[in-house]
Amino acid sequence: MTPVSVLKILWRHKVSMITVLVLTLAAAAYVFFYAPRSYMASTVYVLVTPRVPSVEEMRTDPALAAANSDNPYLRSADSSLITQVMATKLSSTDVVDSLKAAGLSPDYTVTLPATTGAGQLIRMEATGSSPQLAITTAEALGQHLTAKLRDAQKVNGADDRYLFTALQIDPPSKATEQFSSRLRSMIVVLIGGVILLFGAVSIARMLENSRAARKDAADRAKPVSRRRRSADRNAEPAAVPDEDGKPGDDSAAAPRTVEDRKPRKYAVAAVHDSPFLLPQHELQDLTFEEQRSDVPVKR
């Protein structure tokens, strides 16, 4: 099927096409201007590596030497390990459940931007139906980060001097509207409208073909009228060729009258002891002598 044939089919069913197009455009306009909007607020934290006391400091200060320094993340050679652990913990279901219980938005993302200095960056983006909801959710995520960071490092009872700390460097002061969400919704509506358009045209074609089939069946089943049967009965038959192979004259091909179609009566005339059949009306025209004579009658 070529694009030209598709356009012809659409134009043939232009009523259905225009109706679906108007409804689709109205729905897309409503989604773009009046549908619920989403706002996003973000915050960035940096995980600062603790300052470990030197040997001289611990020698001069016995309290530093007695402090518990058993922090598993501080002993790791990979400085980004603590940030990866925090991103995993913030994406857990208990954080989502706690946000829902507090009436906040559970739609958020946690990413790890580029590393700078001795710390690691963690970026948290929260999305809400209003600017205030997005900002409050981002602040709650920062509180969850601080709490989980401390709990993860306290697994062996490490002293606070040996713990990573979360420092907020970009607070969620403003939420921005996400136009991409409205555009996605509008695109979905337009795609649905295109599918509905071809579906409506297909249904219209099916109904049209069904009506045409019923009409053809009714025309075939319609009885022949009396006038047509009479015309067929009185139609002039085809000319019958004569002995020379030429078509006969009009008198031979003329339709028989009612009198000709009546059954004829025949009588037997003896001609040289052989039966010779003559029509009854021709036998009546013979004289009495001719009827009794054995000589064939010539006329």
URBEL-V867456 format. One record per residue. N is the residue number from 1. PSI is psi as a letter, one per 40 degrees, with the letter a starting at -180 (none if undefined). D_LAST is the distance of its C-alpha to the last C-alpha in whole Angstrom. Layout:
BEGIN
N|PSI|D_LAST + N|PSI|D_LAST
END
This chain:
BEGIN
1|h|80 + 2|i|81 + 3|d|84 + 4|d|81 + 5|d|79 + 6|d|82 + 7|d|82 + 8|d|79 + 9|d|79 + 10|d|82 + 11|d|81 + 12|d|78 + 13|f|80 + 14|d|83 + 15|d|83 + 16|d|85 + 17|d|86 + 18|d|88 + 19|d|89 + 20|d|91 + 21|d|92 + 22|d|94 + 23|d|95 + 24|d|96 + 25|d|98 + 26|d|100 + 27|d|101 + 28|d|103 + 29|d|104 + 30|d|106 + 31|d|107 + 32|d|109 + 33|d|110 + 34|e|111 + 35|i|111 + 36|h|114 + 37|i|116 + 38|i|118 + 39|i|122 + 40|h|124 + 41|i|128 + 42|i|129 + 43|i|133 + 44|h|135 + 45|i|137 + 46|h|139 + 47|h|141 + 48|h|145 + 49|h|146 + 50|i|150 + 51|h|153 + 52|h|154 + 53|i|158 + 54|i|160 + 55|d|162 + 56|d|165 + 57|d|164 + 58|d|164 + 59|d|167 + 60|d|169 + 61|h|167 + 62|d|167 + 63|d|165 + 64|d|162 + 65|d|162 + 66|e|162 + 67|i|159 + 68|h|156 + 69|e|154 + 70|g|151 + 71|h|148 + 72|d|145 + 73|d|143 + 74|d|146 + 75|e|147 + 76|i|143 + 77|d|143 + 78|h|140 + 79|e|141 + 80|e|137 + 81|d|137 + 82|d|138 + 83|d|136 + 84|d|133 + 85|d|134 + 86|d|134 + 87|d|131 + 88|d|130 + 89|d|132 + 90|d|131 + 91|e|127 + 92|i|128 + 93|d|126 + 94|d|129 + 95|d|130 + 96|d|126 + 97|d|127 + 98|d|130 + 99|d|129 + 100|d|126 + 101|d|129 + 102|e|131 + 103|f|128 + 104|i|127 + 105|h|124 + 106|e|123 + 107|h|122 + 108|i|124 + 109|i|124 + 110|h|127 + 111|i|128 + 112|g|130 + 113|a|131 + 114|i|133 + 115|h|136 + 116|h|139 + 117|a|143 + 118|e|144 + 119|a|142 + 120|i|138 + 121|h|136 + 122|h|134 + 123|h|131 + 124|h|130 + 125|h|127 + 126|i|126 + 127|h|123 + 128|i|122 + 129|e|121 + 130|i|123 + 131|d|126 + 132|d|129 + 133|d|127 + 134|d|127 + 135|d|130 + 136|d|132 + 137|d|130 + 138|d|131 + 139|d|135 + 140|d|134 + 141|d|133 + 142|d|136 + 143|d|138 + 144|d|136 + 145|d|137 + 146|d|140 + 147|d|141 + 148|d|139 + 149|d|140 + 150|d|144 + 151|d|142 + 152|d|141 + 153|e|144 + 154|e|147 + 155|d|145 + 156|e|148 + 157|f|151 + 158|i|151 + 159|i|154 + 160|d|152 + 161|d|154 + 162|f|151 + 163|i|148 + 164|i|145 + 165|i|145 + 166|h|142 + 167|h|143 + 168|h|140 + 169|e|140 + 170|g|137 + 171|i|137 + 172|g|133 + 173|d|134 + 174|i|131 + 175|h|127 + 176|i|124 + 177|i|121 + 178|g|118 + 179|d|115 + 180|d|113 + 181|d|113 + 182|d|111 + 183|d|109 + 184|d|108 + 185|d|107 + 186|d|105 + 187|d|103 + 188|d|102 + 189|d|101 + 190|d|99 + 191|d|97 + 192|d|97 + 193|d|95 + 194|d|93 + 195|d|92 + 196|d|91 + 197|d|89 + 198|d|86 + 199|d|86 + 200|d|85 + 201|d|82 + 202|d|81 + 203|d|81 + 204|d|79 + 205|d|77 + 206|d|76 + 207|d|75 + 208|d|73 + 209|d|71 + 210|d|71 + 211|d|70 + 212|d|67 + 213|d|66 + 214|d|66 + 215|d|64 + 216|d|61 + 217|d|61 + 218|d|60 + 219|d|58 + 220|d|56 + 221|e|56 + 222|h|55 + 223|i|52 + 224|h|48 + 225|i|48 + 226|d|45 + 227|d|44 + 228|d|44 + 229|d|42 + 230|d|39 + 231|d|39 + 232|d|38 + 233|d|36 + 234|e|34 + 235|i|34 + 236|h|31 + 237|i|30 + 238|i|30 + 239|h|28 + 240|h|26 + 241|i|25 + 242|a|22 + 243|d|22 + 244|e|24 + 245|e|27 + 246|i|26 + 247|i|26 + 248|i|23 + 249|i|23 + 250|d|24 + 251|d|21 + 252|d|21 + 253|e|24 + 254|i|25 + 255|i|26 + 256|i|24 + 257|i|25 + 258|d|27 + 259|d|23 + 260|d|22 + 261|e|25 + 262|i|25 + 263|h|24 + 264|i|20 + 265|h|20 + 266|i|18 + 267|i|18 + 268|h|18 + 269|h|15 + 270|h|17 + 271|h|15 + 272|f|18 + 273|f|21 + 274|h|19 + 275|h|19 + 276|h|15 + 277|h|15 + 278|i|13 + 279|i|14 + 280|d|16 + 281|d|15 + 282|d|11 + 283|d|12 + 284|d|14 + 285|e|11 + 286|i|11 + 287|i|13 + 288|d|16 + 289|d|15 + 290|d|12 + 291|d|14 + 292|e|17 + 293|i|15 + 294|e|15 + 295|h|12 + 296|i|10 + 297|h|7 + 298|h|4 + 299|none|0
END
